[in-house]
Amino acid sequence: MSDDYAERLRANRREKDDFFAEHPQSPIPPEHRDGFDGLDYFEPNPDYRVEATVTVHDDPEPVEMETTASNPVRYLRIVTFAFEVDGEEHTLAGYRQEGDEGAIFVPFRDKTTGQQTYHNGRYMELEPDGDLGDGDAVTIDFNLAYSPFCAYSETFSCPLPPEENWLEIVVPAGEKAPDIE
């Protein structure tokens, strides 16, 4: 991994720390912001920045995701990403809410979930250039995996990764579980 990439990632993380510490829309409750000294991350790791092959679902199936509140939320499974980590094949589904354009939502769990990372899983968002087609290659960067806002405050309701996005591997990349007291 180029030093340049690792530095950009660190700069992005510093920006997020500043937002969490100071912004009125920070998910960290105001009474905890003074004690907040930055999020905890795994070191940038190029092994968890993988090329994935896209399968597009032309007739996307709806998926009901449970949430941390009691109201399930409905997404459409629009793509499946196939990729390798340590020589093993894995897949993750990507979702959008009906009528949404823009980023593809990729919630997931892995073997760090509930140990080094937030117990309800982590999220990634992919911003493809233009429409994806079958067989397209995209980069999935687990170094950008983050904890949802409900990890910091119960006032947020967050979708839980569906079972099809539970990886049976350790992904020591991205954000670690928040240490908010």
C-alpha positions, 0 to 999 in steps of 0.5 A, a space after each residue: 500500500 502506498 504511503 500516500 494511500 495510508 496518509 489519505 486514510 489517516 487524514 480522512 480519519 482525523 476529519 471524522 474525529 473532528 466532526 465527532 468531537 465538535 459538530 452539532 450533528 455528531 452521534 456522540 451525546 454532547 455530555 460525552 464529547 469533552 472526553 472524546 479523543 478520537 475513534 479507534 481504528 485498525 492500522 491501514 491494511 492493503 490486504 483488506 482492499 480487495 477487487 470484487 466482481 459485480 453481479 447485478 440483480 435486474 429485478 432486485 429482491 426486497 430484504 427486510 432488515 431488523 434494526 436496533 429499534 423495533 421497526 424493520 426497514 426495507 432495502 432492495 438487494 441490487 448487487 452481489 460482490 464476489 471477492 477473495 480474502 486470503 485465497 478464499 472466495 466470499 460474497 457480500 450483498 449491496 443494497 439501496 432503499 427503493 428510489 435511492 440513487 447514489 451510494 450502495 449500502 453494504 452492512 456486514 458482520 465478521 469474526 471481529 464483530 462483538 469483540 474488536 468491533 461494534 456488536 451489531 456489525 459495521 457498514 461500508 458505502 460504495 460510490 460506483 462511477 455510473 451504473 454497475 454491470 455484470 462482471 464489473 470490477 469494483 474495489 471494496 475497501 474494508 479500511 473504510 468500514 465504520 460503526 453505525 451511529 447507534 454504536 454511540 447513542 441509542 437515539 439512532 435506529 440502525 439496520 442490522 446486517 442480514 445473515 447473507 452478509 455475515 462473513 466467516 472470517 476476521 476482517 481486522 480493518 476499519 473502525 474498532 468498537 467505540 469506547 464511549 462511556 
